[in-house]
Amino acid sequence: MLLTVNNLSVSFGGVHALHLDHFSLGEKELRVIIGPNGAGKSTFLDIICGKTKADSGEVIFKGKPVLGKSEVQIAELGIGRKFQKPSVFPELTVYDNLLLAVKTKKDIFSTLFFKVSPAIAERIHDVAARLQLNTVIYKQAGALSHGQKQWLEIAIVMLQDPTLMLIDEPAAGMSDEETEKTGALLLELANTHSIIVIEHDMKFVEQIANHLVTVLVRGKRLMEGTFEEVKNDQRVIDCYLGRTNAQLETL
């Protein structure tokens, strides 16, 4: 397994935000995590990437323990994170945002004498094309649509050469067309990366859930299964969706 999590727990102000008994992810697997607000989904990703410190448990990535390492150290291991809200530099062009994300030495000497090599420029353009940003690559990032900003964030993560991509609610605020394109993009990326996606949009989940879906409720794992198994599980309907199966069919 690429990622293994056991007995992972964290509390805020005495309230258990997450108590995950077990979670595992394989190579080039796309896993969707769903659950109501406050279920611990984003907290889980925060712990994996080092943003939040766990109280107990273990996270093993490529055979190495992750807990206790800094965000930079975890990124260097090969874990990249895209947060829910895009955090691009709006005054810079798409190209310059991507250039800043390229994985290079970041010491003072290397930064002062850095030059864009043909190989770096080609990689930036390749990633931009893969994320459907090639037509706006010299446009200011602040002028992009919401969906394009989300794709730019994913492109930025890709340029860090991660093995595992953590993607938080990529379809939030997108049009139907952008959502469909994003789903196709993530499925294509899953051919070369392992990906964990947090999402609320069940139609989008159905599009991308080609393996298992994990359901979190109140910080604990309620169940794992295929989209159809999750969709028809009465516990999920009661705890998360709050709808009948007939209503679910309309999603």
Backbone torsions as a table, in degrees:
resi	resn	phi	psi	omega
1	MET	NA	142.3	177.6
2	LEU	-73.3	-43.0	-177.4
3	LEU	-131.3	130.7	176.9
4	THR	-132.6	130.9	-179.1
5	VAL	-124.9	132.9	178.9
6	ASN	-135.2	131.7	173.0
7	ASN	47.5	47.8	-177.6
8	LEU	-84.7	125.9	-174.4
9	SER	-139.9	141.1	173.7
10	VAL	-151.3	141.7	178.8
11	SER	-126.0	148.7	174.8
12	PHE	-124.4	115.8	-179.6
13	GLY	62.1	33.1	179.4
14	GLY	84.2	-2.6	179.5
15	VAL	-101.2	127.2	179.4
16	HIS	-68.8	113.9	177.0
17	ALA	-89.0	-28.0	-178.4
18	LEU	-154.9	131.5	170.9
19	HIS	-143.5	85.2	-172.4
20	LEU	-98.9	115.6	-176.3
21	ASP	-68.2	-43.5	-177.9
22	HIS	-160.8	146.5	174.9
23	PHE	-157.6	136.4	177.3
24	SER	-141.9	150.4	-178.0
25	LEU	-139.0	134.1	-178.9
26	GLY	-92.2	175.5	176.2
27	GLU	-65.1	135.5	177.6
28	LYS	52.8	39.8	175.9
29	GLU	-106.8	136.3	174.1
30	LEU	-104.0	113.3	-179.6
31	ARG	-112.4	130.9	176.1
32	VAL	-101.6	134.3	175.4
33	ILE	-114.4	125.2	178.0
34	ILE	-121.8	168.4	178.9
35	GLY	156.9	160.1	-179.2
36	PRO	-68.5	168.4	175.3
37	ASN	-58.0	137.6	-178.6
38	GLY	84.3	8.3	-177.9
39	ALA	-77.5	-13.7	179.9
40	GLY	101.5	10.6	-175.2
41	LYS	-65.3	-55.3	-179.6
42	SER	-66.7	-34.4	176.6
43	THR	-60.1	-39.7	178.0
44	PHE	-59.6	-47.5	178.5
45	LEU	-66.3	-36.7	178.1
46	ASP	-59.1	-39.5	179.7
47	ILE	-69.4	-43.1	-178.8
48	ILE	-60.4	-40.6	-176.5
49	CYS	-89.1	-2.1	174.7
50	GLY	91.8	3.5	179.8
51	LYS	-71.0	-34.8	178.6
52	THR	-120.9	138.7	179.4
53	LYS	-90.9	132.2	178.3
54	ALA	-79.1	152.6	174.7
55	ASP	-79.4	-35.4	-178.6
56	SER	-161.5	171.3	178.9
57	GLY	105.1	-172.3	-180.0
58	GLU	-142.5	145.0	172.5
59	VAL	-128.0	116.6	-178.1
60	ILE	-112.6	122.6	-179.7
61	PHE	-123.7	120.5	-176.4
62	LYS	52.2	39.1	176.5
63	GLY	80.7	3.8	-177.6
64	LYS	-118.7	140.3	177.9
65	PRO	-68.7	140.3	-177.8
66	VAL	-102.0	-37.4	-175.7
67	LEU	-59.4	136.9	-178.8
68	GLY	95.3	-13.1	178.1
69	LYS	-86.7	155.7	178.1
70	SER	-77.0	166.2	177.7
71	GLU	-59.4	-39.2	179.7
72	VAL	-65.8	-44.2	179.6
73	GLN	-62.9	-40.0	179.7
74	ILE	-67.8	-40.0	176.6
75	ALA	-61.5	-38.7	179.5
76	GLU	-67.5	-25.2	176.2
77	LEU	-71.2	-22.4	178.7
78	GLY	118.2	27.5	177.2
79	ILE	-115.1	121.7	179.6
80	GLY	-116.2	143.8	-174.9
81	ARG	-124.8	130.5	169.7
82	LYS	-111.1	118.5	-177.7
83	PHE	-79.9	170.4	-174.9
84	GLN	-63.0	-45.5	-179.1
85	LYS	-96.7	128.7	179.0
86	PRO	-58.4	138.5	-178.6
87	SER	-128.6	48.4	179.8
88	VAL	-80.5	167.7	174.9
89	PHE	-87.8	104.3	-170.4
90	PRO	-65.8	-28.0	-177.5
91	GLU	-81.9	-15.5	179.1
92	LEU	-89.9	157.4	175.5
93	THR	-72.7	165.3	174.8
94	VAL	-57.2	-43.8	-179.5
95	TYR	-58.8	-46.2	-177.4
96	ASP	-68.2	-35.3	174.3
97	ASN	-60.3	-42.4	180.0
98	LEU	-70.1	-37.7	179.4
99	LEU	-61.1	-40.8	179.0
100	LEU	-63.9	-25.9	-176.8
101	ALA	-85.6	-13.6	-176.8
102	VAL	-58.6	135.5	-177.5
103	LYS	-75.5	101.1	178.0
104	THR	-138.7	174.3	174.1
105	LYS	-66.2	136.3	-175.5
106	LYS	-111.4	15.2	177.5
107	ASP	-72.9	166.1	-173.8
108	ILE	-59.6	-46.3	-177.3
109	PHE	-61.1	-47.4	-178.7
110	SER	-64.3	-36.4	-179.3
111	THR	-68.9	-42.2	-178.4
112	LEU	-63.3	-35.5	-174.2
113	PHE	-108.8	18.2	-178.2
114	PHE	-69.8	135.5	174.0
115	LYS	-130.3	142.8	180.0
116	VAL	-77.9	111.5	178.7
117	SER	-79.4	159.9	175.7
118	PRO	-56.5	-34.5	-179.2
119	ALA	-66.8	-40.8	178.9
120	ILE	-66.6	-45.3	179.6
121	ALA	-60.3	-41.1	179.6
122	GLU	-64.8	-41.0	179.5
123	ARG	-64.3	-41.0	178.7
124	ILE	-60.9	-46.3	-179.8
125	HIS	-66.5	-35.9	178.4
126	ASP	-64.3	-45.8	179.6
127	VAL	-65.7	-41.1	178.2
128	ALA	-60.0	-42.3	178.8
129	ALA	-65.7	-39.6	-179.6
130	ARG	-64.2	-31.3	-179.6
131	LEU	-97.5	13.3	178.7
132	GLN	58.8	37.9	179.1
133	LEU	-113.4	3.3	-175.4
134	ASN	-63.9	-28.8	-178.7
135	THR	-80.6	-12.4	-179.7
136	VAL	-122.3	20.5	-170.4
137	ILE	-64.6	-26.4	179.1
138	TYR	-105.1	15.9	176.9
139	LYS	-91.7	148.9	177.0
140	GLN	-63.6	136.8	-176.7
141	ALA	-62.3	-30.9	-179.9
142	GLY	-66.5	-17.8	-178.6
143	ALA	-93.1	-1.0	-179.2
144	LEU	-74.4	158.0	171.8
145	SER	-69.1	165.9	179.6
146	HIS	-58.9	-43.5	-179.7
147	GLY	-62.7	-41.2	178.8
148	GLN	-64.7	-35.9	176.6
149	LYS	-64.8	-38.0	176.5
150	GLN	-63.6	-42.1	178.9
151	TRP	-65.6	-37.0	177.5
152	LEU	-63.1	-40.2	176.7
153	GLU	-60.9	-42.5	178.9
154	ILE	-65.4	-40.1	177.7
155	ALA	-61.6	-39.9	178.5
156	ILE	-61.4	-42.6	177.5
157	VAL	-64.3	-42.1	-179.4
158	MET	-59.4	-38.0	-177.8
159	LEU	-70.7	-9.3	174.0
160	GLN	-86.6	2.0	178.2
161	ASP	54.9	50.0	179.7
162	PRO	-78.3	152.3	169.5
163	THR	-84.4	-37.1	-179.3
164	LEU	-118.4	127.4	177.3
165	MET	-109.3	128.9	177.0
166	LEU	-105.5	115.0	-172.3
167	ILE	-119.6	116.2	-174.9
168	ASP	-101.4	111.8	176.5
169	GLU	46.0	62.5	-177.2
170	PRO	-67.1	-24.5	-175.9
171	ALA	-91.5	-2.0	-176.9
172	ALA	-61.3	125.7	176.9
173	GLY	79.3	5.1	-177.7
174	MET	-88.5	155.2	170.9
175	SER	-72.4	166.9	179.2
176	ASP	-59.5	-40.6	-179.6
177	GLU	-66.1	-43.5	179.0
178	GLU	-64.8	-39.2	179.6
179	THR	-62.0	-45.0	179.5
180	GLU	-63.2	-42.1	178.5
181	LYS	-64.4	-37.7	179.7
182	THR	-66.2	-40.6	177.2
183	GLY	-61.6	-44.7	178.2
184	ALA	-62.3	-38.6	179.5
185	LEU	-64.0	-45.9	-179.4
186	LEU	-64.8	-38.2	177.3
187	LEU	-64.3	-37.0	177.6
188	GLU	-69.1	-40.3	179.0
189	LEU	-65.3	-28.9	-179.9
190	ALA	-67.2	-11.0	174.3
191	ASN	-73.6	-19.3	-176.5
192	THR	-126.9	-9.3	-177.5
193	HIS	-135.2	156.3	164.5
194	SER	-90.0	140.8	-172.9
195	ILE	-139.0	134.5	168.8
196	ILE	-113.0	124.8	-178.7
197	VAL	-118.5	128.8	169.4
198	ILE	-96.7	132.6	-177.8
199	GLU	-155.6	150.3	175.8
200	HIS	-108.0	-27.9	-176.4
201	ASP	-71.9	107.1	-173.4
202	MET	-69.7	-29.6	175.3
203	LYS	-65.0	-40.5	177.4
204	PHE	-67.2	-41.3	177.4
205	VAL	-58.6	-43.9	179.3
206	GLU	-60.6	-37.2	-179.2
207	GLN	-64.9	-40.7	-171.1
208	ILE	-102.1	-12.2	-174.2
209	ALA	-79.3	79.0	-179.5
210	ASN	-91.6	2.6	177.8
211	HIS	-135.5	-119.9	-178.9
212	LEU	-98.1	151.8	169.5
213	VAL	-114.4	131.0	177.2
214	THR	-104.3	132.0	179.7
215	VAL	-109.7	122.6	175.2
216	LEU	-107.2	137.8	175.8
217	VAL	-140.4	125.1	-179.8
218	ARG	52.4	40.3	174.9
219	GLY	82.0	-0.3	-177.7
220	LYS	-120.1	155.8	178.2
221	ARG	-78.4	115.1	179.1
222	LEU	-79.8	-45.1	179.8
223	MET	-168.9	167.3	170.3
224	GLU	-135.8	143.1	178.4
225	GLY	180.0	-176.0	175.0
226	THR	-68.2	168.1	178.8
227	PHE	-58.3	-43.4	-178.4
228	GLU	-64.7	-40.1	178.7
229	GLU	-64.1	-43.7	179.7
230	VAL	-65.4	-45.3	-177.3
231	LYS	-59.5	-33.8	-175.5
232	ASN	-101.8	5.3	178.4
233	ASP	-79.8	124.2	-175.2
234	GLN	-62.8	-31.5	178.8
235	ARG	-65.3	-38.7	178.1
236	VAL	-67.2	-44.1	179.3
237	ILE	-59.4	-42.9	-177.6
238	ASP	-73.1	-42.8	-172.0
239	CYS	-88.0	-28.3	-172.4
240	TYR	-119.1	-60.2	-172.7
241	LEU	-76.5	-36.2	178.1
242	GLY	62.1	32.7	-177.8
243	ARG	-137.3	166.4	176.4
244	THR	-84.0	164.0	177.6
245	ASN	-60.6	-35.8	179.1
246	ALA	-62.7	-39.6	178.2
247	GLN	-69.0	-36.0	180.0
248	LEU	-63.1	-32.4	-178.0
249	GLU	-63.2	-21.4	-178.4
250	THR	-84.2	-8.5	-179.0
251	LEU	-70.1	NA	NA
